């Protein structure tokens, strides 16, 4: 029964994705259709989806239809362009006269204009219902894997990034202006990080550190990876559920405690503790408990779980599930319709510029067509606020 429900849910999500596409396609083609009517053009057909029609009806001299290939749509305007290879044979009157150039321009521009108007309709809806906050409001480095480009360049956990290649940054990700995006979209062999670093005497110094990058390996059928330097954002190391009988439980760790230091060194990310525990060496953890003053220190030695004993790839664990505050709901924002449309236009321009830039790692292969967009929509619909993000 559960499997059947899962299949039905997947089918329903696919139907919703197709409906989203159809709305956008229909409105775009409706623009061409209405403009063609206005300018007196001959309109043979209005069809959603390609291929032979599975349904068709002639209304007002125009054949309306639904094709069997669920992708795209068209308005057949023989005077505008010869599209018979895609749209099929059209019934063209013998006395059909050519359109004036101005009429062709108006009809051609009406589709994109209606798409833009649809964007404003969606933007007004988002203004009302709200958009999930997807930005990560920190620029402090939490963890750097040994041997990564960031480690080799001299960046350190606890460094707060203020600018990348001279562009100020105030979030880790979001709106193509975060740390992650600026690294991925950089155009130079060395990425310049301007960071604030706290010194031993408590003062803060601002330094610029040039850093190399790496492209993650991908399979032959996958897109090439985007630039990475090996930095993880800072997040509190909050103890979540503790595995019964684990080293963490035996050492007396409690759910909700914060690990603030490991072997005397500040902890800026749970990753620092998780990676260190995999070595299996004894660890000294400094913890604070919300609602109490001061800190406590415990000694604990990670161990391979009993049910992992003898298995290939098994490694020591503390037995902690992290309750990271970054997973919390960041709420909704209500951006104005114009700011939403302007932001989208800016993203388009930035993307085209990065594809064209000779020093960028972004190329045409990183752009998505209908299949890629459909897959993205499908993934979004599986999340709680996915419908808001799709809008």
N, C-alpha and C positions, 0 to 999 in steps of 0.2 A: 504493500500500500504506500509506504514511504517513497519507494522508487517511482511509482506511478505519479505521485504528487510532485516529485522532483522534476519528472519529464514534463508534466503539465505546466509547472512554473516556468521552466526553460522555454517552452513553446509560447507561453503568454508574453514573456519578455521579448522574444524574437518578434512577435506580432507588434508589440509596442514600438520597437526600433523601426520596423518597416513603416508603421503609421507616422512616426516622427519624420522619416524621410519623405513620405508621401505628402505631408503638409507643406514642407519646404518646396518640393517639386511642383505641386499643384499651384501654389501661390506664384512662384516664378513664371510658370507657363501661362498662368492667368493674366499676368502683366503683358506678355506678348499678345495673347488673344484679344484683350480689351483694346490695346493700342492698335492692333490690326483692324478691329471693327471700326475704331474711331477714324483711322486713316483710309478706310474704304478698301482694304486689301482683301483678296480672295483667300478664305480659310477653308481648307479641305477637311482636316481632322484635328481633334484635340484628344490625345491619348496619354494616359498614365501607364507607365511600364512599357517595355519594348516587346517586340515579337508580334506574332499574329494575335488579334484580339480574341479574348475568351468571352468578352461581352462588348456589344456595340449597338448604338442607336443613333439615328439621324434626327437632329433637332435643328430647325431653322437653317437648313442647308449645310450644317456642319456635322460630321460623323464623330460622335463621342464614343470612346472605347477604353477598355482595360486590357493591356497586353498580358502575356503569360510569363514574361521574364521580369521579376520584381526588382527592377532597377531603372531609374530615370523616367523620362516622359518627354513629350514634345507637342508642339503645335505646328501642323504642316502649313507652311506659308510659301507656296511655290514661287511667288514673286520676290521673296526675300533672298532665298538661296536654294540651290539644288541639293536636297538631302535624301533623295530617293534610296540611296544605298543603306541608309539607317532607318528611315521612316517608311520605306516601301513605296510602291507606285501610287501616285496621286492622280485624281480625276481633274485634269486641267482643262478649263473651257478653251475652245479654239480662238476666241476673240480676246483672250486675256492680255491686258496691256501691262507694261512694266511700271513699277512704282517709281515715284520721284525719289531722289537721294535723301531728301529731308524726311520723307515718310519711312524709308528704310532705317534711318538713324533712330527715329522715335520708337519704332517697333522693336528694334534690337535693344535699345536702352531700357525699355519698359520692364523687361524681365529682371535685370539687376536692381532696378528701382523698387519693384515690388518686394524683392528679397530684402532690400534695406528697410522698407517699411515694416516687413514682418519682424525684422530684428528689433525695431522700436516697439512693436507690440509685445514681443517676449520681454524686452527690457522693462516695460511698464509693469508687466506681471511680476518680474523679479523684484522690482522696486517695492511692490506691495507685499509679496510673500517672503522676501528675504533670500539672501544667498549665504550658504555656509562659509564661514571664515576658513580659508585653506592655507593661510600664511603661518609660518613658524616664527614667532616674534623673538628670535635670539640670533646673535651673530658670534656668540662665544663658542670656541672650539672645545668639544667635550673629550674626544679621544682621537689619537692618531696611530694607526697601525705601524709597527716597526717596518722599516724598509720602503715605506710609501714615499712618493715624491714630496709630500708635506714634511715628513720626518727628515728626509735628506736635506730639505731646504732650511730647516731650523725652526719651523713653526712648532708651537707647544700647546698642550691642553691648557685652557685658561686664557689663552690669547683671545681678545675681542677684535673681530674684523670690522674695520671702519670703512674701507674702500677696497675695490678690486680693479686694477688697471686704471686707477684714478676716479672710478665711478663710486660714489657713496652708496653704502648698503646698510639697511636697517632690519633685515629679516633673513632667515636662512633659505626660505623658498617662498615663491608666490609672485604672480604677475610678471614673470620673466625678469624680475629685478632682484631676486634673492641671491645668496651666496652660491647655492647649487647651480642656478641658471647662469650666473655670470661666469662661473668656471667653465661650464659646458659650452657656452657661446663665445669664449675668449678667442682671440685671433692671433696671439703671439706665442712664440716658442717658450717664453717665460711669462708666467702670470704674476703680476706684482700685487702682493697683499700688504695693505697698510693696516697694522694692528696696534692695539694698545696692550702693553704687557706690564703687569704689576711686578715691581722689583722687591728684593728682600727687605728694603727699608720702608716699604709701604707706598713709595711713590710710583707713579705710572709714567712709562715712557712710550712714545709713539715711534714705531720703526716700520720701514718698508722692506719686505722680504721677497725677492724673486723666487718663483717656484716652478718647477717643471710639472708635467702632467703625464698621465697614461691613458690609453684607450683600452677599455676592458675587452677581453677576447669574446668573440661571438661565433656561433656556428655559421656554416656557409650560407644557410637559407635565411639567416637573421640579418637585420640591419647592423651596420657597424656601430660600436658603442660611442658614447659621448665622453668628452674629456672629464677626467677625475683626478684629484690630487691626494685623496685618502684622508679626508677629515670628516668627523662625525659631530653633529651639534651637541652642545651641552644640554644635559637634562639631569634632574635630581635622581640619585640612586635610591629609590624608595623600595623597601622590602615589601613584597606582596605575599602571596601564599607560600608557605614553607612546607616542603615535602616531609612527611612523617619519617622519623628515623634518620634523616639526613644530617650531614655535618653541621649545617646551619641550625637545626633544631637542637642538636646536642650542645652547641656552643651557647645556646640561650637567646638567639636572635628572635625578635618579635615582629609580627606584621605591622607595617606603618613606620618602622624606624628608618632613618636616613643614614646611609653610609657616606661620611664626609671625608674620610681619609683611608688610604690603603698603605700599610707599612710606613706610615708617617707622611705620605705624599697626598696632597688634595685629590679628591675624586670629583670629576666634572661630568661623568657619564657612567651609567651602569655597564657599558661595554668594557671599561677599564677593569672592573671587578670580574666580569665574566671571562675575559681573555686571560687574566692572571690566574684564575682558579683552574683553568684547563692545564696548567703546568703541574698541578698537584703539590706545590710547595706550601708550607705553613704560611698563613696570612694573619696579619694583625689589622683588624678593622676598627675604626673609630666611628661610633654611632651617636646620633642624637635622637631623642624621642619627643615628638610634638607634645607640647603642654608641660614639658619639664625643662629645667635649666641644666646647663653643662652637658658633658658628653661622657660616654663610657667606651672602654676598649676591650675587645674580646679577641682571643686567639682561636683560629679555626684552620683545619687542614682539609682541603677538598678531597673527595674520594670517588672512585668509580661506583655508580649505583650497583646494587647486588644483581639486579636483572640485566645489567649490561656486562657482567663479568664474562671474560672470554670472547666477547664479540669484537669483530674487526671494527676499528675506528672508535672504540669506546674511549672516553676521556673523563678525567675527574670533574665533579660538580660540587657546588655548595648546597644545592637543593633549594634555591631561591627562584621564585617567579617574580619578575619586576612589576611593580605597580607604578608605571611611569606616568607622571602628571601630564606629559605631552599628548597622551592618548585621550585626554578629556575633551568634551565637546566645547569648542571655542565660540559657539554661538552663531548668530546670524548678523549679517550686515545688510543695509538697504541702500545701495548706491543708486544715484539718479540715473534715469534712462540714458541721458546724453553721455554721462561718464562711462557707462557700460559700452555703448557703441564706440565712443572715442578710444577706449582701452582696446577693444577688439581690432579696430583699424590700426592702432599702433602696433599690436602684436603681428598683424599681417605684414606691415612695413618692415618691422624688425626682422621677421623671418626671411623675407625676400632678400634683405640686405645681408643677412648671415649666409644664405645660400650662395650669394654672388661674391662675397668677400673671399679673396684668394687665400688668406691665412686661417680661415675658419674650418672646423671639422664638420660643420653642418653641410649636408648636400641634399640633392633631390630625393635620395632614398629615405630621408627622414620625414618626408611629407607623406600624408595619408590620403588615400582615395576613399570611395564609398565603403569598401570592405573594412579598412582600418578605422574609419569613423564609426561604422556600425558596431565593430567590436568594442570600441571605447564606450559607446552608448550602452551596450549590453552590460559592460562591467559597472557602469555608473548606476544602472537601474537595480543592481543587486545590493547597493548600499542604502542606508536609511534616508539620506537626503539627496540621493542620486537624481531624482526628478528635478530638484532645484538647480543642481549643477548643470543638467542638460538644458534647462531653460536658459 
